[in-house]
Amino acid sequence: MAFDDLPALPPMLHAGAAGYACRALAATAEVMGRHRVLADQPYGGDYWQKVDVYLPDAPPGPLPVLLYFHGGAWMNGYKEWMGYLAPPVLAMPAVFVSASYRLAPSVGMSEIVDDCVAALRWVHQHCAALGGDPGRIAVGGHSAGGHLAAVLALRPDLCRAAGLPGDVVKACLPSSAPLDLDFLQRPAAEADRRMREALGGGLDAWSPARHVAGNAVPFHLAWGEHDFARTREQNQAFARALAAQPGARVSWQVLPGDHFTSHEACADSAGEWSRAAGLLLSTLTTGKPQ
């Protein structure tokens, strides 16, 4: 998608989201101007089914790959929101891939997840030709995108059904993600009601908190010090649930800022998130997660 041809999106649901979206697009445009990017690579036939691939300069060999999904309450957003996160990932070094997906209410959660699985399949099939290692793919995302990344990590059945190895996701890095969708079953706030109406029913299957048992995928969770109260509570509970699994590898950090500014801080190559993410990606192996 060219920056001058991005489709119009509905009004943002949360205070601060519109300003964040503007800052994210501007920051991504600047990053695209100084890094190697293969933009608008299609993983399906729909307009939204595309990825942008950010490549390190002169990669030394097969590198880890981080596939990242944007937020926007499953109803909003572009892959171009996430490109500003590429520089610290490229510096690790690793390949960074930002994916768009179809949005509610034109599709429901099942179709959104299908798109994310299809994007993962595209990365697995193509990353070797781009200097990436198909055996060292991590997924991550911000807000709703973090939720989608967690679904991919915790539902290997979805990957196998798409012809991928069940252990294709070697690590997961959700930031400020909603990890228990129970709040959408009985929405109270106006924003929650709008999300519930857009996504429809059948959301239980897409709640990461319901699929933690037996997880072996390493997780690194992050959220803002002044994030939404529900987000803080859910991430703390999710981290405890992950840590209770045999052989668990889970880490977490609370970043300065709110739901949006805390994620912008992740773009700092010398920041806490970059150090933690770089450490995790550097330890990935092509075998099953340890």
LUMKOL-89586 format. One record per residue: residue in three letters; x, y, z of N, C-alpha, C in turn. Coordinates in steps of 0.001 Angstrom, whole numbers, padded with zeros to 6 digits, always signed. Each point is the difference from the previous one (the first is absolute). Layout:
ALAXYZXYZXYZ
...
END
This chain:
MET+000844-001192+000000-000844+001192+000000+000881+001246+000000
ALA-000179+000855-000941+000724+001258+000016-000544+000877+001115
PHE+000859+000786+000562-000443+000849+001109-001074+000996-000438
ASP+000019+000371-001261-001003+000958-000461-001271-000684-000479
ASP-000099-001320+000190-001165-000734-000457-000528-000947+001078
LEU+000237+000318+001254-000515-000830+001078-001509+000192+000113
PRO-000752-001081+000098-001456+000146+000111-000387+000728+001276
ALA-001105+000720-000056-000508+000662+001199-000457-001048+001000
LEU+000199+000294+001264-000389-000895+001075-001032+000684+000888
PRO-000766-000775+000753-001005+000602+000888+000664+000748+001142
PRO-000740+000813+000719+000574+000720+001142+000586-000975+001017
MET+001078+000437+000646+000651-000822+001017-000894-000117+001231
LEU+000135-001118+000697-000848-000249+001163+000529+000627+001282
HIS+001307+000129+000108+000595+000373+001278+000702+001358-000079
ALA-000074+000720+001092+000701+001290+000090+001490-000216-000220
GLY+000591+000865-000789+001425-000095-000291+000331-000825-001224
ALA-000969-000774-000507+000283-000891-001120+000249+000766-001297
ALA-000773+001056-000245+000152+000739-001253+001369+000663-000084
GLY+000437+000595+001109+001327+000612+000013+001095-001031-000201
TYR-000163-001151+000640+000974-001079-000167+000065-000428-001466
ALA-001163-000157-000647-000027-000443-001383+000757+000972-000903
CYS-000183+001278+000219+000714+001001-000808+001495-000073+000225
ARG+000396-000118+001269+001436-000081+000307+000609-001270-000571
ALA-000740-001106+000092+000520-001273-000495+000211+000038-001511
LEU-000959+000553-000725+000149+000083-001452+001188+000878-000390
ALA+000156+001118+000676+001119+000894-000317+001332-000668+000306
ALA+000065-000700+001127+001248-000664+000378+000329-001133-000965
THR-001022-000735-000440+000237-001082-000951+000468+000544-001347
ALA-000578+001094-000448+000441+000602-001263+001468+000371+000066
GLU+000412+000519+001138+001415+000365+000165+000880-001241-000022
VAL-000425-001069+000662+000768-001246+000026+000096-000601-001396
MET-001106+000027-000739+000022-000549-001358+000957+000756-000906
GLY+000228+001257+000319+000901+000800-000812+001466-000305+000200
ARG+000331-000738+001058+001425-000254+000270+000339-001470+000208
HIS-000934-000889-000265+000265-001435+000124-000499-000734-001241
ARG+000542-001174-000197-000458-000846-001109-001349-000603+000359
VAL-000985+000232-000854-001356-000485+000264-000576-000595-001282
LEU-000542-001187+000137-000814-000585-001073-001449+000217+000412
ALA-000619+001005-000582-001338+000401+000433-001082-000738-000775
ASP-001141-000168+000674-001220-000493-000629+000158-001375-000647
GLN+000652-000898+000710+000108-001376-000485-001317-000729+000308
PRO-000692-000509-000998-001321-000605+000252+000112-001417+000560
TYR-000773-000294+001022-000114-001374+000478-001394-000563-000293
GLY-000835+000790-000643-001346-000414-000402-000507+000949-001063
GLY-001240-000198-000410-000535+000792-001092-000714+001268+000408
ASP-000275+000172+001300-000717+001183+000453+000953+001187+000125
TYR-000552+001190-000142+000800+001227+000108+000814+000044+001288
TRP-000590-000495+001108+000647+000109+001303+001012-001100+000259
GLN+000038-000992-000827+000857-001161+000269+001393+000224-000586
LYS+000756+000826+000690+001341+000371-000434+000929+000130+001200
VAL+001284-000126-000282+001029+000233+001027+001058+000944-000553
ASP+000660+000710+000910+001203+000768-000314+001170-000707+000671
VAL+001074-000241-000743+001174-000705+000510+001154+000987+000114
TYR+000503+000170+001211+001130+000891+000276+001248-000859+000169
LEU+001052+000341-000773+001187-000846-000067+001219+000713+000567
PRO+000786-000688+000815+001249+000595+000473+000977+000171-001155
ASP+000944+000901+000164+001051+000160-000996+000984-001163+000112
ALA+000327-000601-001141+000994-001072-000068-000166-001001+001127
PRO-001116-000713+000058-000181-000975+001070+001091-001067-000033
PRO+000530-000398+001168+001107-000952+000041-000410-001432-000293
GLY-001259-000304-000082-000434-001363-000249-001470-000136+000345
PRO-000524-001204+000031-001412-000152+000361-000295+000605+001366
LEU-000946+000922+000034-000284+000779+001208-001366-000347+000569
PRO-000190+000258+001290-001354-000096+000552-000928+000966-000716
VAL-001282-000310+000033-001024+000814-000653-001070+000334+001029
LEU-000390+001264+000063-001096+000416+000870-001153+000479-000869
LEU-001087-000764+000016-001236+000374-000698-000876+000749+000984
TYR-000405+001232-000364-000638+000891+000956-001343+000494-000532
PHE-001001+000024+000901-001355+000405-000367-000395+001297+000702
HIS-000639+000892-000738-000430+001285+000546-001224-000166+000882
GLY-000256+000999+000827-001202+000052+000806-001094+000792-000688
GLY-000999+000401+000800-001123+000750-000545-001339-000625+000322
ALA-000062-000761+001109-001253-000615+000454-000599-000925-001053
TRP+000835-000625-000824-000412-000916-001068-000850+000689-001066
MET-000219+001312+000134-000860+000751-000910+000756+001090-000746
ASN+001241+000193+000333+000747+001154-000456+001440-000391-000251
GLY+000712+000837-000740+001439-000151-000074+000537-000405-001351
TYR+001284+000242-000163+000752-000357-001194+001316-000639+000437
LYS+000577-000798-000883+001345-000498+000266+000992+001157+000092
GLU-000322+001100-000647+000897+001168+000047+000027+000648+001386
TRP-000870-000399+000898+000111+000480+001382+001220-000584+000704
MET+000469-001167-000433+001003-000723+000768+001416+000107-000539
GLY+000172+000599-001147+001339+000068-000575+001002+000751+000842
TYR-000476+000896+000867+000947+000765+000828+000738-000886+000988
LEU-000513-001238+000215+000659-000924+000914+001133-000769-000677
ALA+000154+000142-001298+000995-000785-000728+001447+000282+000423
PRO+000435+001253+000173+001426+000232+000243+000621-000813+001136
PRO-000601-000065+001201+000647-000804+001035+000031-001488-000335
VAL-000987-000486-000751-000003-001412-000398+001096-000255-001031
LEU+000130+000887-000978+001047-000149-001005+001382+000046+000637
ALA+000148+000793+001043+001300+000135+000664+000369-001235+000807
MET-000911-000939+000235+000293-001127+000894+001093-000960-000495
PRO+000110-000440-001264-000859+000294-001149-001080-001074-000158
ALA-001119+000407-000586-001096-000890-000343-000792+000652-001120
VAL-000806-000795-000668-000910+000497-001034-001307+000381+000680
PHE-000558+001148-000376-001255+000474+000572-001068+000001-001089
VAL-001140-000599+000298-001112-000068-000959-001246+000567+000668
SER-000603+001004-000608-001234+000597+000507-001150-000404-000902
ALA-001086-000519+000607-001108-000551-000780-001287+000774+000219
SER-000742+000194-001076-001389+000444+000086-000901-001222-000044
TYR-001259+000204+000360-000995-001072-000048-001362+000652-000181
ARG-000954-000785-000468-001353+000532-000163-000566+000403+001355
LEU-000867+000996-000012-000462+000610+001246-001495-000225+000205
ALA-000372-000114+001286-001425-000013+000360-000579+001398-000238
PRO-001275+000108-000347-001020-001053-000058-000131-000688-001357
SER+000890+000290-000956-000129-000664-001300+000267-001497+000131
VAL+000783-000387+001003+000234-001406+000314-000045-000156+001515
GLY-000131-001223+000472+000016-000284+001421+001370-000457+000461
MET+000088-000361+001278+001287-000371+000577+000600-001219-000685
SER-000819-000965-000372+000527-001194-000653+000747+000352-001278
GLU-000578+000889-000803+000645+000399-001253+001253+000827+000263
ILE-000017+000831+001027+001188+000779+000354+001142-000934+000386
VAL-000306-000993+000816+001029-000974+000383+000480-000769-001231
ASP-000914-000375-000891+000399-000678-001240+001020+000828-000764
ASP-000220+001310-000066+000955+000864-000699+001365-000029+000671
CYS+000016+000024+001322+001276-000005+000712+000746-001315-000216
VAL-000744-001109-000031+000622-001286-000308+000550+000011-001428
ALA-000748+000577-000925+000463+000070-001390+001255+000863-000121
ALA+000061+001095+000763+001210+000827-000002+001185-000782+000554
LEU-000247-000767+001054+001055-000848+000562+000467-001035-001021
ARG-000933-000593-000727+000372-000968-001025+000854+000652-001081
TRP-000352+001228-000397+000793+000708-001007+001428+000218+000513
VAL+000118+000430+001249+001333+000229+000570+000792-001302+000028
HIS-000628-001081+000424+000696-001289+000071+000474-000436-001377
GLN-000792+000254-001034+000342-000438-001348+001045+000878-000664
HIS+000034+001297+000345+000822+000946-000750+001207+000547+000749
CYS+000057-000169+001300+001024+000745+000743+001419-000482-000304
ALA+000195-001276-000346+001350-000477-000288+000613+000765-001169
ALA-000816+000299-001003+000493+000748-001156+000342+001439+000358
LEU-000468+000464+001159+000228+001379+000438+001020+000085+001130
GLY+000697-001098+000265+001010+000008+001054-000515-000419+001351
GLY-001261-000437+000075-000566-000437+001262+000069-001511+000164
ASP-000204-000452+001211+000032-001419+000336-001424-000475+000261
PRO-000575-000848-000846-001372-000461+000221-000159-000822+001268
GLY+001110-000413+000593-000051-000719+001265+000122+000886+001213
ARG+000099+001307-000224+000119+000944+001133-000948+001184-000210
ILE-001275-000296-000060-001012+001034-000194-000684+000305+001322
ALA-000013+001259+000370-000735+000484+001168-001152+000863-000483
VAL-001017+000103+000820-001141+000865-000316-000200+000989+001140
GLY-000529+001153-000344-000276+001011+001008-001035+000968-000529
GLY-000354+000955+000829-000966+000993-000428-000365+000932+001131
HIS-000626+001077-000366-000436+000993+000974-001508-000068+000162
SER-000471-000006+001231-001419+000056+000325-000736-001171-000668
ALA-000995+000259-000852-000691-001102-000668+000974-000871-000784
GLY+001044+000607-000541+001014-000780-000710+000759-000931+000923
GLY+000208+000413+001249+000623-000883+000968-000890-001177+000337
HIS-001302+000258+000079-000952-001090+000193+000106-001009-001138
LEU+000034+000475-001237+000073-000897-001145+001300-000797-000002
ALA+001103+000626+000385+001263-000716+000087-000072-001103+001046
ALA-000632+000291+001148-000134-001009+001046-000855-001170-000458
VAL-001040+000281-000781-000823-001085-000543+000849-000922-000873
LEU+000832+000565-000875+000844-000823-000858+000955-000855+000822
ALA+000551+000584+001070+000965-000734+000824-000652-001130+000782
LEU-001242+000201+000433-000655-000945+000902-000937-000975-000710
ARG-000184+000171-001311-000898-000876-000760+000773-000679-001144
PRO+000899-000937+000339+000736-000692-001071-000904-000765-000950
ASP-001225-000315+000439-000929-000688-000894-000334+000858-001216
LEU-000055+001334+000207-000280+000893-001124+001143-000021-001007
CYS+001218-000059+000495+001160-000045-000888+000036-001312-000773
ARG-000225-001103+000694+000014-001303-000691-001098-000073-001061
ALA-001170+000561+000297-001095-000016-000973+000343+000788-001250
ALA+000926+000958+000120+000418+000814-001142+001234-000572-000687
GLY+000407-001211+000395+001151-000634-000635+001336+000410+000574
LEU-000013+000651+001159+001224+000435+000662+000376-000983+001105
PRO+001280-000020+000403+000353-000789+001177-000747+000527+001224
GLY-000422-000883+000873-000702+000440+001200+000845+000882+000877
ASP+001334-000151-000080+000900+000808+000827+000652+001124-000791
VAL-000670+000470-001063+000598+001036-000855+000261+001282+000778
VAL-000837+000334+000984+000210+001200+000813+000958-000343+001129
LYS+001167+000602-000014+001029-000317+000981+000020+000953+001182
ALA-000689+001134-000098-000072+000949+001115-001129+000974-000286
CYS-000495+000642+001067-001112+000942-000146+000286+001229+000847
LEU-000223+001183-000598+000297+001269+000662-001208+000932-000104
PRO-001049-000242+000787-001161+000895-000020+000214+001222+000885
SER-000448+001139-000487+000124+001251+000749-001384+000585+000243
SER-000334+000234+001270-001289+000591+000388-001178-000738-000625
ALA+000073-001326+000037-000999-000817-000691-001180-000343+000892
PRO-001214-000046-000553-001135-000603+000702+000122-001515-000115
LEU+000124-000668+001126+000311-001430-000006-001124-000878+000531
ASP-001051+000630+000478-001195-000716+000427-001193+000778-000542
LEU-000698-000575-000962-001079+000706-000691-001334-000102+000718
ASP+000006-000457+001236-001252-000113+000739-000713+001347+000111
PHE+000766+001094+000025-000619+001319+000127-000879+000334-001192
LEU+000222-000664-001137-000832+000242-001171-001287-000830+000023
GLN-000070-000983+000876-001220-000787+000100-001104+000779+000711
ARG+000417+000839+000952-000961+000812+000756+000480+001450+000010
PRO+000023+000628-001180+000590+001342-000089-000769+001031+000819
ALA+000784+000820+000685-000587+001067+000813+000296+001370-000610
ALA+001275+000261-000279+000383+001287-000570-000452+000091-001460
GLU-000222+001213-000479-000448+000207-001367+001006-000567-001002
ALA+001297+000206+000241+001011-000531-000914-000075-001516-000074
ASP-000230-000645+001157-000099-001461+000016-001236-000473-000760
ARG-001099+000704+000133-001208-000370-000719+000209+000096-001512
ARG+000697+001028-000424+000251+000155-001428+000896-001114-000532
MET+000998-000396+000784+000850-001112-000423-000811-001284-000081
ARG-000832-000238+001001-000803-001220+000026-000945-000052-001203
GLU-000634+001100-000326-000895+000034-001151+000756-000237-001305
ALA+001205+000545-000089+000775-000142-001238+000512-001421-000188
LEU+000388-000651+001101+000632-001312-000092-000998-001143+000002
GLY-001190+000230+000522-000988-001058+000067+000270-000948+001153
GLY-000603-001189-000050+000112-000958+001097+001119-001001-000214
GLY-000011-001036+000833+000992-001061-000124+001406+000412+000342
LEU+000175+000906+000951+001322+000532+000303+000773-000846+001007
ASP-000660-000936+000673+000688-000797+001011+001237-000697-000563
ALA-000115-000526-001210+001108-000752-000590+001220+000874-000270
TRP-000208+001309-000052+001091+000920-000354+000564+000730+001214
SER-000262-000507+001180+000502+000615+001227+001294-000702+000411
PRO+001164+000628-000131+001260-000675+000333+000034-000573+001412
ALA-000642+000657+000945+000025-000475+001382-000576-001404+000134
ARG-000803-000431-000956-000613-001329+000054+000883-001084-000603
HIS+001157+000372-000527+000836-000960-000723+001431-000047+000537
VAL+000190+000344+001252+001341+000057+000586+000518-001384+000379
ALA-000877-000913+000377+000420-001299+000528+000941-000715-000963
GLY+001151-000411+000515+000964-000749-000782+000848+000839-000932
ASN-000129+001321+000035+000757+000841-000924+001502-000140+000213
ALA+000735-000113-001115+001455-000044+000052+000646+001135-000782
VAL-000809+000885-000581+000544+001117-000779+000472+001096+000957
PRO+001254+000454-000115+000458+001114+000843-000801+001275-000293
PHE-000347+000710+001064-000738+001255-000106+000791+001106+000673
HIS-000058+001192-000614+000418+001221+000679-001153+000987-000093
LEU-000580+000331+001144-001149+000901+000071+000466+001398+000379
ALA-000679+000996-000542+000274+001389+000379-001314+000757+000055
TRP-000078+000945+000918-001166+000870+000081+000413+001308+000654
GLY-000846+000995-000104+000336+001324+000490-000308+000178+001478
GLU+000821+000779+000643-000211+000319+001422-001370+000634+000213
HIS-000431+000807-000968-001306+000664+000084-000943-000531-001079
ASP+000146-001272-000314-000847-000661-000990-001433-000081+000526
PHE-000916-000452-000847-001356-000253+000461+000044-000974+001171
ALA-000841+000224+001001+000016-000850+001192-000207-001463-000374
ARG-000936-000253-000903-000263-001376-000409+001231-000623-000651
THR+000707+000762-000801+001191-000524-000659+001063-000364+001023
ARG+000216+000870+000979+000993-000300+001036-000369-001273+000749
GLU-001253-000105+000394-000443-001160+000785+000098-001283-000813
GLN-000426+000050-001259+000022-001203-000825+001425-000476-000260
ASN+000895+000917-000271+001370-000406-000283+000682-000585+001229
GLN-000275+000556+001160+000568-000558+001227-000512-001421+000233
ALA-001313-000192-000166-000576-001329+000195+000517-000986-001049
PHE+000140+000461-001227+000475-000858-001081+001448-000410+000246
ALA+000823+000931+000463+001389-000329+000296+000080-001062+001095
ARG-000840+000118+001013+000000-001012+001064-000437-001359-000538
ALA-001010-000008-000860-000479-001263-000566+001069-000651-000878
LEU+000687+000797-000798+001079-000540-000822+001118-000554+000870
ALA+000365+000737+001021+001108-000407+000855-000287-001296+000743
ALA-001269-000339+000155-000373-001217+000712+000123-001256-000862
GLN+000279+000159-001296+000098-001157-000884+001380-000650+000123
PRO+000067-001325-000051+001292-000687+000102+000977+000477-001075
GLY+001210+000324+000408+001023+000437-000943-000254+001357-000611
ALA-000821+000808+000648-000393+001294-000573+001191+000933-000158
ARG-000046+000765-001079+000920+001130-000194-000869+001230-000219
VAL-000114+000819+001020-000833+001198-000102+000695+001143+000726
SER-000007+001145-000629+000521+001219+000609-000993+001114-000283
TRP+000100+001074+000759-000914+001119-000196+000642+001273+000494
GLN-000515+001116-000466+000491+001295+000449-001115+001027-000089
VAL+000043+000942+000932-000925+001121+000028+000764+001217-000499
LEU-000486+000570-001096+000700+001106-000640-000634+001334+000380
PRO+000785+001058+000053-000581+001316+000269-001008+000381-001080
GLY-001076+000646+000413-000966+000497-000976-001327-000718+000072
ASP-000888+000388-000922-001344-000572-000042-000075-001083-001073
HIS-001200-000331-000397-000218-001074-000965+000733+000247-001317
PHE+000169+001252-000356+000598+000352-001280+001458+000441+000140
THR+000273+000902+000926+001371+000513+000124+000962-001076+000487
SER-000491-000973+000762+000890-001082+000437+000466-000823-001196
HIS-000866-000163-000994+000417-000751-001175+000934+000826-000879
GLU-000223+001282-000079+000932+000846-000748+001399-000067+000582
ALA+000091-000187+001328+001306-000099+000648+000754-001248-000438
CYS-000719-001003-000518+000662-001222-000460+000894+000253-001210
ALA-000190+001117-000688+000803+000319-001178+001401+000484+000359
ASP+000271+000199+001279+001323+000427+000464+000946-001196-000024
SER+000998+000037-000864+000925-001129-000138+000785-000266+001271
ALA+000111+000997+000871+000713-000182+001258-000946-000207+001175
GLY-001286-000137-000291-000995-000087+001057-000168-001399+000569
GLU-000821-000090+001035-000211-001261+000716-000618-001064-000899
TRP-001024+000381-000768-000659-000998-000839+000962-000547-001045
SER+000784+000862-000635+000929-000451-001034+001019-000979+000559
ARG+000495+000265+001202+000967-000913+000613-000645-001356+000279
ALA-001209+000023+000559-000672-001249+000332-000377-000781-001258
ALA-000535+000696-001004-000380-000666-001239+001222-000556-000720
GLY+001074+000768-000024+001222-000466-000645+000559-001236+000675
LEU-000059-000025+001325+000478-001175+000729-000842-001220-000342
LEU-001300+000166-000022-000877-001127-000310+000225-000503-001419
LEU+000021+000904-000971+000174-000426-001388+001361-000660-000222
SER+001019+000458+000721+001345-000556-000188+000111-001422+000529
THR-000915-000411+000887+000073-001340+000582-000888-001006-000715
LEU-000727+000431-001029-000869-000930-000703+000821-001029-000760
THR-000494-001215+000002+000637-001078-000760-000999-000520-001013
THR+000499-000773-000954-000876-000519-001029-000761-001240+000457
GLY+000290-000480+001182-000741-001125+000551-001228+000469+000738
LYS-000620-000904+000738-001177+000356+000780+000405+000933+001115
PRO-000897+000928+000420+000312+000926+001076+000429-000736+001254
GLN+001029+000513+000635+000516-000619+001225-000633+000633+001220
END
